[in-house]
Amino acid sequence: MIDARVQYVEVRRRFAAPPKRVFDAFIEPRVARHLMFAAATGSTIEAEIGARANGESLFTERQRQIGECIGIDRPRRLRFTFGALQVDLRSSAVDIAIAGDGEGCELRLVNDDVPAAPVERIREGWDRDLVGLLPAYDCAHASGPG
């Protein structure tokens, strides 16, 4: 059987916020459980993020998504792997680069080695996650621990 995988999915988003705030929002478990790999109808049940070199991450929704932080340079770069082992024994890599521009920043997310069949769904999912990133971060910090 031939595995039709594409090389990568790329999503860019401009934020009217400093790179540190955007970076911290991306690795905040209280934010991630509402955005990362969550179904459109609900949030992730469990979210643990190991935001350090070789730190493991876990997201549980309908299936478990696991990954490992393979590079971190706060607030400029984050690289991690993730995959749903129940579906595919391989994981894919995500590289996030955040560049400040004086009035905010631009985030560039590249997800390598993604399956060709749901590539548009993957791109739309990342785009949806990035649109909700700062609102979810601000809400998580306004409501305290959760």
C-alpha positions as CSV (number, residue, x, y, z in Angstrom):
1,M,0.0,0.0,0.0
2,I,1.3,3.5,-0.9
3,D,1.1,6.1,1.8
4,A,0.1,9.4,0.2
5,R,1.6,11.9,2.5
6,V,2.3,15.5,1.5
7,Q,5.5,17.3,2.5
8,Y,4.0,20.0,4.8
9,V,1.1,22.3,5.7
10,E,2.0,26.0,6.3
11,V,-0.2,28.5,8.2
12,R,0.8,32.2,8.9
13,R,-1.0,34.5,11.3
14,R,-0.3,38.1,12.3
15,F,-0.9,39.1,15.9
16,A,-1.2,42.5,17.5
17,A,0.7,41.2,20.5
18,P,4.4,40.8,21.4
19,P,6.1,37.5,20.6
20,K,6.4,36.4,24.3
21,R,2.6,36.6,24.8
22,V,1.9,34.6,21.6
23,F,4.5,32.0,22.5
24,D,3.3,31.6,26.0
25,A,-0.3,31.3,24.8
26,F,0.8,28.4,22.5
27,I,2.3,26.4,25.4
28,E,-0.3,27.1,28.1
29,P,-2.2,23.9,29.0
30,R,-5.3,25.8,29.9
31,V,-5.4,27.3,26.5
32,A,-4.3,24.1,24.6
33,R,-7.1,22.0,26.0
34,H,-9.6,24.3,24.3
35,L,-7.7,24.6,21.0
36,M,-5.2,21.9,20.2
37,F,-6.7,18.8,18.6
38,A,-10.1,19.6,20.2
39,A,-13.2,18.6,18.2
40,A,-15.2,21.5,16.9
41,T,-18.0,20.6,19.4
42,G,-15.9,20.4,22.5
43,S,-12.6,20.8,24.2
44,T,-9.8,18.3,24.9
45,I,-10.4,16.3,28.1
46,E,-6.8,16.3,29.2
47,A,-3.8,18.5,28.2
48,E,-0.3,18.2,29.4
49,I,2.5,20.1,27.8
50,G,6.2,19.5,28.4
51,A,7.5,22.8,27.1
52,R,11.2,22.0,27.5
53,A,13.7,20.0,25.4
54,N,12.5,16.3,25.3
55,G,9.4,17.3,27.2
56,E,6.5,15.0,26.5
57,S,3.0,16.3,25.7
58,L,-0.4,14.6,25.9
59,F,-3.8,15.7,24.6
60,T,-6.8,13.5,25.0
61,E,-10.1,14.0,23.2
62,R,-11.6,11.2,21.3
63,Q,-8.2,9.7,20.8
64,R,-4.9,10.4,22.5
65,Q,-2.5,12.7,20.7
66,I,1.1,12.4,22.0
67,G,4.2,14.3,21.2
68,E,7.5,15.6,22.3
69,C,9.1,19.0,22.4
70,I,12.2,18.7,20.3
71,G,13.3,22.4,20.3
72,I,12.4,25.5,22.2
73,D,13.8,29.0,22.1
74,R,11.3,31.2,23.9
75,P,9.8,33.4,22.5
76,R,11.0,32.8,18.9
77,R,10.8,29.1,18.2
78,L,9.0,25.9,19.2
79,R,9.4,22.6,17.5
80,F,7.5,19.5,18.6
81,T,6.2,16.1,17.3
82,F,2.7,14.8,17.7
83,G,0.6,11.9,16.5
84,A,-2.4,9.7,17.2
85,L,-0.9,6.3,17.7
86,Q,-4.3,4.6,17.5
87,V,-4.5,5.9,13.9
88,D,-0.8,5.9,12.7
89,L,2.4,4.7,14.2
90,R,4.2,7.8,12.9
91,S,4.2,11.2,14.2
92,S,4.5,14.5,12.4
93,A,6.6,17.5,13.3
94,V,5.4,21.1,13.9
95,D,7.8,24.0,13.7
96,I,6.5,27.4,15.0
97,A,8.6,30.5,14.3
98,I,7.5,33.9,15.8
99,A,9.0,37.1,14.6
100,G,8.4,40.5,16.2
101,D,7.8,43.4,13.9
102,G,7.6,46.4,16.3
103,E,3.8,46.5,16.4
104,G,3.1,42.8,17.0
105,C,4.4,39.7,15.5
106,E,3.9,37.1,12.8
107,L,3.7,33.4,13.6
108,R,4.6,30.9,10.9
109,L,3.5,27.3,11.6
110,V,4.8,24.4,9.5
111,N,3.4,20.9,10.0
112,D,5.7,18.4,8.2
113,D,4.8,15.0,6.9
114,V,1.0,15.2,7.0
115,P,-1.3,12.7,5.3
116,A,-2.5,13.9,1.9
117,A,-6.2,12.9,2.3
118,P,-7.1,15.3,5.2
119,V,-4.5,18.0,4.3
120,E,-7.2,20.8,4.0
121,R,-8.8,19.7,7.3
122,I,-5.4,19.9,8.9
123,R,-4.7,23.4,7.5
124,E,-8.2,24.5,8.6
125,G,-7.6,23.1,12.1
126,W,-4.3,24.9,12.6
127,D,-5.9,28.1,11.3
128,R,-8.9,27.8,13.7
129,D,-6.4,27.1,16.6
130,L,-4.4,30.3,15.7
131,V,-7.5,32.5,15.4
132,G,-8.6,31.5,18.9
133,L,-5.1,31.5,20.5
134,L,-5.0,34.9,22.2
135,P,-8.7,35.1,23.2
136,A,-8.4,31.7,24.8
137,Y,-5.1,32.7,26.6
138,D,-6.7,36.0,27.9
139,C,-9.8,34.1,29.1
140,A,-7.7,31.4,30.9
141,H,-5.7,34.1,32.7
142,A,-8.7,36.2,33.6
143,S,-10.5,33.2,35.2
144,G,-7.6,31.9,37.2
145,P,-6.5,28.2,37.5
146,G,-8.6,25.8,35.5
